[in-house]
Amino acid sequence: MQLNRRDFLKLSGAGLCSFLASGIPLPRMDSRPPFFRKEEVGILFDASKCVGCRACQMACKRWNKLPAETTDGQELYETPLGLSADTWTLIKLNKRSEADWHFFNYQCMHCTDAACVTVCPTGALFKDAKGFVAFDEDKCNGCGYCTQFCPFGVPHLKTKNLLTGEAKAAKCTFCQDRIWGGLGGPACAEACPVEALVWGPREELLDKARKRVATLHDQDLSEARLYGENEAGGLHRLSIILGEPSQYNLPEAPSGAMADVWQKIVQPLGEVAFSAVILGVIGAFLISRRNIRMEEVE
């Protein structure tokens, strides 16, 4: 005799109910503003001050021992095409017309609601007490979830072993080793000669940014605005931009909601489905054995 549908559904349902009974956490829908501690730090970039010298870009490469990008055998220390596993800070020209152009600095935004932290299954990506998104490479299993869910496209995977295909995530860490070691701030901000990049307590940077935007408005730069005060729960990499976020390829309303859905609903449901299948297979085996024995007795 074969396992009928009713027996299978009973076994699968029992497994499903027992798993659900333990409770699946749902995404937290909290409309309250985030709470920021006084010790939280940040970086402020001012596009109106940047001269495109790329000192920040080179300082990041030097401190983090990152190799040059290569295209057609040529090293691209000064002009990488985009952020990558080997380029964590990037200066790009934002040109809208012959008379309207300036530079912008791209790097990790260190979100308060960090999607990469939410989906990381090993805890390799985590929020430091000072607010930035830190990284423990030893814990990274190369799953790549962070590369898929970051609304800014910051993390990238880097192959560590060509034979095994082992990969690790890579991104700006806010120079966590410098911060933890009391060696100063991020190398990029320390190297900027015109203070287009500065670092310090996030609340102080917010106050400074608001005053700077007001000054730029008085100088007839009406498009100047602050990006990062509330986006993704509040960024720890704030930016004074001279136009809409879309003009810098920045999302207007970045969100980690899909990461919450993935981590708190989709993955648990996947585990439920897997458990149900395993229970169904075991149940089918046991029932089949029982039926075989009954047939032998008869």
C-alpha positions as CSV (number, residue, x, y, z in Angstrom):
1,M,0.0,0.0,0.0
2,Q,1.1,3.6,-0.7
3,L,1.0,6.7,1.4
4,N,-2.2,8.5,0.6
5,R,-2.7,12.2,0.5
6,R,-4.6,12.4,3.8
7,D,-1.8,10.7,5.7
8,F,0.8,12.9,4.1
9,L,-1.2,16.1,4.9
10,K,-1.6,15.0,8.5
11,L,2.1,14.4,9.0
12,S,3.1,17.6,7.2
13,G,0.4,19.6,9.1
14,A,1.6,18.3,12.4
15,G,5.2,19.4,11.6
16,L,4.0,22.8,10.4
17,C,1.9,23.5,13.4
18,S,4.6,22.5,15.8
19,F,7.1,24.9,14.1
20,L,4.6,27.8,14.0
21,A,3.8,27.2,17.6
22,S,7.2,28.5,18.5
23,G,6.3,31.8,17.0
24,I,7.7,33.7,13.9
25,P,8.6,37.3,14.6
26,L,7.0,39.7,12.2
27,P,8.7,43.0,11.0
28,R,8.4,45.7,13.5
29,M,6.3,48.5,12.2
30,D,7.5,51.4,14.5
31,S,6.7,54.9,13.5
32,R,8.6,56.5,16.3
33,P,11.8,58.4,15.3
34,P,15.0,56.5,16.0
35,F,16.9,57.2,19.1
36,F,20.6,58.3,18.7
37,R,23.1,58.1,21.5
38,K,25.4,61.0,22.1
39,E,28.5,58.7,21.5
40,E,27.4,57.9,17.9
41,V,29.7,59.3,15.3
42,G,29.3,60.0,11.6
43,I,30.9,61.5,8.5
44,L,29.6,64.6,6.7
45,F,30.3,65.2,3.0
46,D,29.8,68.6,1.5
47,A,29.5,68.5,-2.3
48,S,29.8,72.3,-2.5
49,K,33.4,72.1,-1.0
50,C,34.8,69.0,-2.8
51,V,37.5,69.9,-5.3
52,G,37.9,66.3,-6.6
53,C,41.5,65.8,-5.5
54,R,40.7,62.2,-4.5
55,A,42.9,62.4,-1.4
56,C,40.1,60.6,0.5
57,Q,40.0,57.9,-2.2
58,M,43.8,57.3,-1.9
59,A,43.8,57.5,1.9
60,C,41.2,54.7,2.0
61,K,43.2,52.6,-0.3
62,R,46.4,53.1,1.7
63,W,45.0,52.5,5.1
64,N,42.9,49.4,4.2
65,K,45.6,48.0,1.9
66,L,43.3,47.8,-1.0
67,P,44.7,47.0,-4.5
68,A,44.2,49.1,-7.5
69,E,41.3,48.3,-9.9
70,T,42.5,46.9,-13.2
71,T,40.9,47.3,-16.6
72,D,42.6,45.9,-19.7
73,G,45.7,45.5,-17.7
74,Q,45.8,49.1,-16.5
75,E,45.7,50.1,-12.9
76,L,42.9,52.6,-12.0
77,Y,43.9,54.1,-8.7
78,E,42.5,57.5,-9.6
79,T,39.5,56.6,-11.7
80,P,37.8,53.4,-10.6
81,L,34.5,52.9,-12.4
82,G,32.5,52.3,-9.2
83,L,32.5,50.9,-5.7
84,S,33.8,47.4,-5.5
85,A,35.4,44.9,-3.1
86,D,38.7,46.8,-3.7
87,T,37.3,50.4,-3.8
88,W,35.4,51.5,-0.7
89,T,35.6,55.3,-1.3
90,L,35.0,56.8,-4.7
91,I,35.0,60.4,-6.1
92,K,32.9,60.8,-9.2
93,L,32.1,63.9,-11.3
94,N,28.5,64.9,-11.3
95,K,28.1,66.9,-14.5
96,R,24.6,68.2,-15.5
97,S,25.8,70.9,-17.9
98,E,29.0,72.7,-19.0
99,A,28.3,75.3,-16.3
100,D,26.9,72.9,-13.6
101,W,29.2,70.3,-12.3
102,H,30.8,69.2,-9.1
103,F,32.1,66.1,-7.4
104,F,30.5,63.6,-5.1
105,N,32.0,61.1,-2.7
106,Y,30.5,57.6,-2.6
107,Q,31.0,55.1,0.2
108,C,29.0,53.1,2.8
109,M,26.1,55.1,4.2
110,H,26.2,53.3,7.6
111,C,22.4,53.2,7.9
112,T,20.7,53.0,11.3
113,D,18.2,50.5,9.7
114,A,21.0,48.7,8.0
115,A,19.6,46.1,5.6
116,C,22.9,44.3,5.3
117,V,23.0,43.8,9.1
118,T,19.4,42.5,9.1
119,V,20.0,39.8,6.5
120,C,23.5,38.7,7.5
121,P,23.0,35.2,8.9
122,T,26.4,34.9,10.7
123,G,26.7,38.3,12.4
124,A,29.7,39.3,10.3
125,L,28.0,42.6,9.7
126,F,26.9,44.3,12.9
127,K,26.1,47.7,14.4
128,D,28.9,49.2,16.5
129,A,27.9,51.1,19.6
130,K,29.1,54.3,17.9
131,G,26.5,53.8,15.2
132,F,28.5,52.7,12.1
133,V,28.2,49.3,10.4
134,A,31.2,47.2,11.4
135,F,32.4,44.0,9.8
136,D,34.1,40.8,11.0
137,E,35.5,39.1,7.9
138,D,36.2,35.9,9.9
139,K,32.5,35.3,10.4
140,C,31.5,36.0,6.8
141,N,30.4,32.9,4.9
142,G,30.1,34.7,1.5
143,C,26.4,34.2,1.1
144,G,26.0,37.6,-0.6
145,Y,22.7,38.6,1.0
146,C,24.2,41.9,1.9
147,T,25.0,42.7,-1.7
148,Q,21.5,42.0,-2.7
149,F,19.6,44.0,-0.1
150,C,21.7,47.1,0.4
151,P,19.7,50.0,-1.1
152,F,22.9,51.8,-2.0
153,G,24.7,48.8,-3.6
154,V,27.7,49.1,-1.3
155,P,28.8,45.6,-0.3
156,H,30.6,43.5,-2.9
157,L,31.9,39.9,-2.8
158,K,35.6,39.3,-3.2
159,T,37.0,35.8,-4.2
160,K,39.5,34.7,-1.5
161,N,40.3,31.3,-2.9
162,L,40.2,30.6,-6.7
163,L,40.3,26.8,-6.2
164,T,37.4,26.6,-3.8
165,G,35.5,29.7,-4.9
166,E,35.4,30.9,-1.3
167,A,34.3,34.6,-1.2
168,K,34.0,37.2,1.5
169,A,32.0,40.5,1.6
170,A,33.9,43.8,1.5
171,K,32.9,47.4,2.2
172,C,33.8,50.5,4.1
173,T,34.0,49.8,7.8
174,F,34.3,53.4,9.0
175,C,37.9,52.6,9.6
176,Q,36.8,50.6,12.6
177,D,40.3,49.6,13.5
178,R,41.3,53.3,13.8
179,I,38.2,54.1,15.9
180,W,38.6,51.1,18.2
181,G,42.3,51.7,18.6
182,G,41.9,55.4,19.4
183,L,44.0,56.4,16.3
184,G,41.6,59.1,15.1
185,G,38.8,59.1,12.6
186,P,38.2,57.5,9.2
187,A,41.2,57.9,6.9
188,C,39.2,59.5,4.2
189,A,38.0,62.3,6.5
190,E,41.4,62.8,8.0
191,A,43.0,63.2,4.6
192,C,40.5,65.8,3.1
193,P,42.4,69.1,2.6
194,V,39.3,71.3,2.2
195,E,37.1,69.8,4.9
196,A,34.6,68.5,2.3
197,L,34.7,65.3,4.4
198,V,34.7,65.7,8.2
199,W,33.8,63.3,11.0
200,G,32.7,63.6,14.6
201,P,29.6,63.2,16.8
202,R,26.5,62.7,14.5
203,E,24.4,65.3,16.3
204,E,27.1,67.9,15.9
205,L,27.4,67.1,12.2
206,L,23.7,67.4,11.8
207,D,23.7,70.9,13.3
208,K,26.7,71.9,11.2
209,A,25.0,70.5,8.0
210,R,21.7,72.4,8.6
211,K,23.6,75.7,9.0
212,R,25.7,75.0,5.9
213,V,22.5,74.3,3.9
214,A,21.0,77.6,5.1
215,T,24.2,79.4,4.1
216,L,24.1,77.8,0.6
217,H,20.5,78.9,0.2
218,D,21.5,82.5,1.0
219,Q,24.1,82.1,-1.8
220,D,21.3,81.4,-4.2
221,L,22.0,77.6,-4.2
222,S,18.4,76.8,-3.6
223,E,18.8,73.1,-4.5
224,A,21.2,72.5,-1.7
225,R,19.8,69.9,0.8
226,L,20.8,67.5,3.5
227,Y,20.6,63.8,2.6
228,G,20.8,61.2,5.4
229,E,19.1,62.8,8.4
230,N,16.1,60.4,8.3
231,E,16.7,58.1,5.3
232,A,17.0,54.4,6.3
233,G,16.4,55.3,9.9
234,G,19.1,58.0,9.8
235,L,22.5,57.6,8.0
236,H,25.8,57.9,9.7
237,R,27.3,59.2,6.5
238,L,25.5,62.5,5.9
239,S,25.7,64.4,2.6
240,I,25.0,68.0,1.5
241,I,23.9,67.6,-2.1
242,L,23.1,70.2,-4.7
243,G,20.0,68.7,-6.3
244,E,17.7,65.7,-6.0
245,P,19.1,62.4,-4.7
246,S,18.3,60.8,-8.1
247,Q,20.8,63.1,-9.7
248,Y,23.5,61.3,-7.6
249,N,22.0,57.8,-8.2
250,L,20.8,57.9,-4.6
251,P,17.5,56.4,-3.6
252,E,14.9,59.0,-2.6
253,A,13.6,56.8,0.2
254,P,16.0,54.0,1.0
255,S,14.5,51.3,3.2
256,G,15.4,48.0,4.8
257,A,11.8,46.8,4.8
258,M,12.4,44.0,2.3
259,A,15.4,42.8,4.4
260,D,13.0,42.6,7.4
261,V,10.5,40.6,5.3
262,W,13.3,38.3,4.1
263,Q,14.8,37.7,7.5
264,K,11.6,37.5,9.6
265,I,9.1,35.9,7.2
266,V,10.6,34.4,4.1
267,Q,13.5,32.6,5.7
268,P,11.3,31.1,8.6
269,L,8.7,30.0,6.1
270,G,11.4,28.4,4.1
271,E,12.5,26.5,7.2
272,V,8.8,25.5,7.8
273,A,8.6,24.2,4.2
274,F,11.8,22.3,4.6
275,S,10.7,20.8,8.0
276,A,7.4,19.8,6.5
277,V,9.1,18.0,3.6
278,I,11.5,16.2,5.9
279,L,8.6,15.2,8.2
280,G,6.6,14.0,5.1
281,V,9.5,11.9,3.9
282,I,10.0,10.3,7.3
283,G,6.3,9.8,7.7
284,A,6.1,8.2,4.3
285,F,8.9,5.8,5.2
286,L,7.4,4.8,8.5
287,I,3.9,4.3,7.1
288,S,5.3,2.3,4.2
289,R,7.2,0.1,6.6
290,R,4.1,-0.4,8.7
291,N,2.0,-1.4,5.7
292,I,4.7,-3.8,4.5
293,R,4.7,-5.5,7.8
294,M,1.0,-5.7,7.9
295,E,1.1,-7.3,4.4
296,E,3.6,-9.8,5.6
297,V,1.5,-10.8,8.6
298,E,-1.5,-11.3,6.4
